[in-house]
Amino acid sequence: MPKPERQVLVCTNTRPPGNPKGSCGEKGSEALYEQLKAMVKERGLGQRVMVQKTSCLKHCSHGITVAVQPDNVWYGGVRPEDLDEICRAHLEGGRPVERLLMPDIPWE
């Protein structure tokens, strides 16, 4: 694989049930990661975009957290139904999805 243009990080960290911060894992991030990875491949972006799962991205209460690098774009509260728009607008078109942008808050 040539050097990717973008790397998409999907938090799949899971905390014990009842943790006040919550976690992306308990919100379904593993399935979201698999779906995004498949969408990137189906759209022919596999040579330009690398999708990786990560541990905690430090925005637990705003999860599922997805970060797109090197754009330094952070999305919060991402759901499976948002992935088509992220692929179309950002990964294909270069325009971040404004409604999903993570607020500029301290890391948790």
C-alpha positions, 0 to 999 in steps of 0.5 A: 500500500502506498502512503495513505493520504488520510488515516481514519482512527476509530476509538474502540476502547471499552470501559467496565459497565457503569463507568461514568465516562462511558466508552466508545466500545459500549456504543458500538464502535467495533461494528462502526469501524468494520462498516467504515473499513468496508465502505472505504474499500467499496468506494475504491478509497483503499489505496488513499485512506487507511482506517484503523481502530484505536484505544481511547482517544480521550473524548469518551463522553462524546463518543463514538470518536473518529479522528481524520489525520493529517487533517486534525478533524475530530468527529464526535457522536458518530453513528453508522448512518453518518458514515456515508456522509463522512466518506462522501464529503470528507474522504472523497471531497475533502470537506469535513462534516460540520455537524459532527465536529467535536467541540473544542473541549479539554481531553477527558 
